[in-house]
Amino acid sequence: MRERLALVMLVALALAPRPAAAGEPCATGGGPQAIVELAGPPFTFPTGVAAAPDGAIWVASTYADQLVRVDPVALRTTVVALPLHSHPIGLAVDAQGRTWFAGSGVGLVGRLAPGAARAAEFPPPSLLRAAGALPTVSAIALAPGGEIAWFTVGPHSTVAWLPAAAEPLRRGSVVTEVATGPGLGRPEGIAVDRDGTAWVTEMAADTLVRVGRDGAVRRLSLPAGSRPRGVAVAPDGHVWVALFGRHELLEVSPATAATQSWPMPSGPRSHPWALAVDEAGGVWTSEFTANTVTCFDRGRARFAVWVVPTRGSGVRALTIDRRGRAWFVGSGSGRLGVVGPPLPRDTMSAR
């Protein structure tokens, strides 16, 4: 299914003192920076977004049970229908162009090969054992080399992984699960560092968890009321966390566990949620309540801020493309947006 898209040039002025030069944090490819939303067709409560190696952007249209590939140059979409009640949330695309998604409604992880009509499905062991309520798979991240896919399994404190090259079993599971703590920690976000270690935020437990493939677990307690959501690993190896409950951006040194935090620009109206780090070290965060997308320059200790054109957009996911542009989806607005200079025609090769 292919539909035409029209760019709606709804531009909000950035509140940064000046545009960053190419190669600097928050540069978004250099040149004038604006926030733009793409209009029509709307997504249905989108909660996941990922940039593909070919320049395409994938969106999880959660309540429509669809994965949508957006060609931002040809302005065209391709829709892949998933089984009923799949409710895809987290998304990631590997170097081979395979799209990984967390099927929150059915409690499993899917891997969609380029051009395939159906995804390979991987149930975690807890799904096979479930006698009542299904486990909720939500966030997903790929190891830097692409050989391992990590994901969260809630509401209990559990993280899981599987080899990216694995094939589904007729019986049983190729997924390895690791309990990260007691009780209902509600794992929220996940990121993987260059050593293949996973970092997981547990919103209900106010905890950041470090999990190795060997099953070793290290828990870092955060201030009460932190309610951490998004997490990402920077090029220098430092871990960044969006503290939704404290309206702060937190930096963690993996070597020493030392932390430093900065208040979000919109203060008590912030509620930072989605988080991603670009190759220059710019830390991109959505302020959920303030309806903004921000980028933090660690070297200058300052934020650039862009107001999302659609009110109440509800930005829950961010991704950075190969040109350094920040793409986001609004679950409330049903729109895909981007921060950066105008899209050149040569940013990707259309399928």
JOWOUR-V902136 format. One record per backbone hydrogen bond with DSSP energy under -0.5 kcal/mol. NH is the residue of the N-H (numbers start at 1). CO is the residue of the C=O. If there is no record, write none. Layout:
nh:NH co:CO
nh:NH co:CO
This chain:
nh:3 co:77
nh:5 co:75
nh:6 co:39
nh:8 co:37
nh:9 co:7
nh:10 co:8
nh:11 co:9
nh:15 co:305
nh:24 co:21
nh:27 co:24
nh:30 co:27
nh:34 co:340
nh:35 co:12
nh:36 co:34
nh:36 co:338
nh:37 co:8
nh:38 co:336
nh:39 co:6
nh:43 co:334
nh:45 co:43
nh:47 co:60
nh:48 co:60
nh:50 co:58
nh:52 co:56
nh:55 co:52
nh:57 co:70
nh:58 co:50
nh:59 co:68
nh:60 co:48
nh:61 co:59
nh:61 co:66
nh:62 co:45
nh:62 co:60
nh:63 co:44
nh:64 co:44
nh:64 co:61
nh:65 co:61
nh:65 co:62
nh:66 co:61
nh:67 co:80
nh:68 co:59
nh:69 co:78
nh:70 co:57
nh:70 co:68
nh:71 co:69
nh:71 co:76
nh:72 co:70
nh:75 co:71
nh:76 co:71
nh:77 co:3
nh:78 co:69
nh:79 co:1
nh:80 co:67
nh:81 co:79
nh:82 co:65
nh:86 co:83
nh:89 co:102
nh:90 co:138
nh:92 co:100
nh:94 co:98
nh:97 co:94
nh:99 co:112
nh:100 co:92
nh:100 co:98
nh:101 co:110
nh:102 co:90
nh:103 co:101
nh:103 co:108
nh:104 co:87
nh:104 co:102
nh:105 co:86
nh:106 co:86
nh:106 co:103
nh:107 co:103
nh:108 co:103
nh:109 co:122
nh:110 co:101
nh:111 co:120
nh:112 co:99
nh:113 co:111
nh:116 co:113
nh:120 co:111
nh:122 co:109
nh:124 co:107
nh:127 co:124
nh:128 co:124
nh:129 co:125
nh:130 co:126
nh:136 co:154
nh:137 co:135
nh:138 co:136
nh:138 co:152
nh:141 co:150
nh:143 co:148
nh:144 co:193
nh:146 co:143
nh:149 co:162
nh:150 co:141
nh:150 co:148
nh:151 co:160
nh:152 co:139
nh:153 co:158
nh:154 co:136
nh:157 co:183
nh:158 co:153
nh:158 co:156
nh:159 co:178
nh:160 co:151
nh:161 co:176
nh:162 co:149
nh:164 co:147
nh:166 co:163
nh:176 co:161
nh:177 co:175
nh:178 co:159
nh:180 co:157
nh:181 co:157
nh:185 co:183
nh:186 co:155
nh:188 co:201
nh:191 co:199
nh:193 co:197
nh:196 co:193
nh:198 co:211
nh:199 co:191
nh:200 co:209
nh:201 co:189
nh:202 co:207
nh:203 co:186
nh:203 co:201
nh:204 co:185
nh:205 co:185
nh:206 co:202
nh:206 co:203
nh:207 co:202
nh:208 co:220
nh:209 co:200
nh:210 co:218
nh:211 co:198
nh:212 co:216
nh:215 co:212
nh:218 co:210
nh:220 co:208
nh:221 co:219
nh:222 co:206
nh:226 co:223
nh:229 co:242
nh:230 co:273
nh:232 co:240
nh:234 co:238
nh:237 co:234
nh:239 co:252
nh:240 co:232
nh:241 co:250
nh:242 co:230
nh:243 co:241
nh:243 co:248
nh:244 co:227
nh:244 co:242
nh:245 co:226
nh:246 co:226
nh:247 co:243
nh:248 co:243
nh:249 co:262
nh:250 co:241
nh:251 co:260
nh:252 co:239
nh:253 co:258
nh:254 co:252
nh:257 co:253
nh:260 co:251
nh:262 co:249
nh:264 co:247
nh:267 co:264
nh:269 co:266
nh:270 co:267
nh:273 co:286
nh:274 co:315
nh:276 co:284
nh:278 co:282
nh:281 co:278
nh:283 co:296
nh:284 co:276
nh:284 co:282
nh:285 co:294
nh:286 co:274
nh:287 co:292
nh:288 co:271
nh:288 co:286
nh:289 co:270
nh:290 co:269
nh:290 co:270
nh:291 co:287
nh:292 co:287
nh:293 co:306
nh:294 co:285
nh:295 co:304
nh:296 co:283
nh:297 co:295
nh:297 co:302
nh:298 co:296
nh:301 co:297
nh:302 co:297
nh:304 co:295
nh:306 co:293
nh:308 co:291
nh:313 co:310
nh:316 co:314
nh:316 co:329
nh:317 co:329
nh:319 co:327
nh:321 co:325
nh:324 co:321
nh:326 co:339
nh:327 co:319
nh:327 co:325
nh:328 co:337
nh:329 co:317
nh:330 co:335
nh:331 co:314
nh:331 co:329
nh:332 co:313
nh:333 co:313
nh:334 co:330
nh:335 co:330
nh:336 co:38
nh:337 co:328
nh:338 co:36
nh:339 co:326
nh:340 co:34
nh:340 co:338
nh:341 co:28
nh:344 co:342
nh:347 co:344
nh:349 co:54
nh:350 co:348
